[in-house]
Amino acid sequence: MHAPSGAARPHRDFLNIADFTPAETFALLDLAERMRAGTYDARPLAGKALAMLFMKSSTRTRMSFEVGAIQLGGTAHFLSPRDVQIGRGEPIADTARVLSRYVQGIMIRTFAHDDVVQLAEHASVPVINGLTDLSHPCQVLADVLTVQQHLGDIRRATVAWIGDGNNMANSWIEAAAHLGFALRVACPEGYDPNAEFLAAAAARGADVRLLRDPREAVEAADVVTTDVWASMGQEEEQARRAMAFALYQVDADLMARAQRHAIFLHCLPAHRGEEVTADVIDGSQSVVWDEAENRLHIQKAIMATLMGNVPL
């Protein structure tokens, strides 16, 4: 919840994984699994609309939210930087107030996390974080759903994150502390995850370890996951990052150090030959296409809960 001071909020937002309680998160995952399995056919968004603000472009985020809203009986409306006035000087608070008069939910995919916080503070409808430079909660919950689809209860799993301590790493750390699974994060020096996410996990006694050696991180791991070395907006750092992450490529030798049943995840898009080799992402242990599909199901569950008042 992100309420303006002195104002009661009749709704909830989803800006980070911890915005739901652990029990609610597992209930959300159960709802998403029913949607994935085809046993949920309600249309709780009938007559409702989602505004989708894209300051950063995306294939999976746009399609999964748009199709998901339609499948739940609602509509979704794409707004690029050319379609809104934020880039022309309109305050985020004003955009939030205006959109709240038209729609029953707002999803935003942007750069600065503070923009999402401001949007939520001034909107009178639920706001969903579709990605910021700080966190990517929808993607990581989709990843958790994928782990449970293939391996069972996430609480029995050890996850190894290899590469950049970026928004994905931050949300994996938050998820591990929130849901109670083991996480090993291997990053080169200078590319660590957000210190506040690490401190919050430590304060909760989470089984989260920050390592330098990716081989140590994947020992006995059930899940191996990574992301591109240079995210959107970091293209000018590509050469420097390629050098820093040269020893952090997920290849067949690294995967062989994990459990024999281990699965490989990648939030996509992937750069084969950089953060992952083609034989891994296209191999038998890769479940990246199930993972991409699960964005649809977890986001439908989030929309049904926040916009459609489906109880958890």
Secondary structure, DSSP 4 states (H G I P E B T S, - for coil): --PPTT---SS--BSSGGGS-HHHHHHHHHHHHHHHHT-----TTTT-EEEEEESS--HHHHHHHHHHHHHTT-EEEEE-TTTSSGGGT--HHHHHHHHHTT-SEEEEE-S-HHHHHHHHHH-SS-EEEEE-SS--HHHHHHHHHHHHHHHS-GGG-EEEEES--SHHHHHHHHHHHHHT-EEEEE--TT-PPPHHHHHHHHHTT--EEEES-HHHHHTT-SEEEE--SS-TT-GGGHHHHHHHTGGG-B-HHHHHTS-TT-EEEE-S---BTTTB-HHHHTSTTB-HHHHHHHHHHHHHHHHHHHTS----
